[in-house]
Amino acid sequence: MKTIFNPENKDILTYGECLSPAMNITDEEDAKQYLIEYIKYIQIHLDKEPREDDKTAEEIAKINLGYFAGYYDNSTRQRVEKLFCCSHPIYLVK
């Protein structure tokens, strides 16, 4: 089953609206397509308001996913880190 990013097609989403659905993804292909859509969403906002640190939309997406996963149990965090190739920006996993 495909997890749809922004199913209501909102212009502005909360972090929870962007990231909570990703915490339930268990399939690699689903994670891949979700990440692509999340990156596109971030890029739209970067195009309007570039960051001073020059982080890419992909870097931002992975930082956000890793950080958000830190609020969940260890098994969820580890699954999200593996599926999205990310890690918590503070508690870096080696």
C-alpha positions, 0 to 999 in steps of 0.5 A, spaced: 500 500 500 502 506 497 503 512 503 500 518 500 504 524 502 500 530 503 493 527 501 489 533 502 494 537 498 495 543 503 500 548 501 503 548 508 503 542 512 506 541 520 512 537 521 507 532 524 503 532 517 509 531 513 513 526 518 507 522 522 505 518 516 513 516 514 513 513 521 508 507 519 512 505 513 515 498 513 516 497 505 522 500 502 519 502 495 513 506 499 519 509 503 522 511 497 516 514 493 514 518 500 521 521 500 521 523 493 514 527 494 517 530 501 523 532 498 519 536 492 515 539 498 521 542 501 524 544 494 518 548 493 519 552 499 526 552 498 525 555 491 521 561 495 526 562 501 533 559 500 536 557 506 543 560 508 546 554 510 545 551 503 542 545 505 539 541 500 531 539 500 534 531 501 538 533 506 533 537 510 528 531 509 533 526 512 534 530 518 527 531 519 525 524 518 531 522 523 529 527 528 522 525 528 523 518 529 527 519 535 520 521 538 518 513 537 520 507 540 527 504 538 524 499 533 521 504 529 527 509 529 531 504 527 526 502 521 525 509 519 533 510 519 534 504 515 528 505 510 530 513 509 537 512 510 537 517 515 539 518 522 537 522 528 542 529 527 544 529 535 544 521 536 548 519 530 547 511 529 554 508 526 
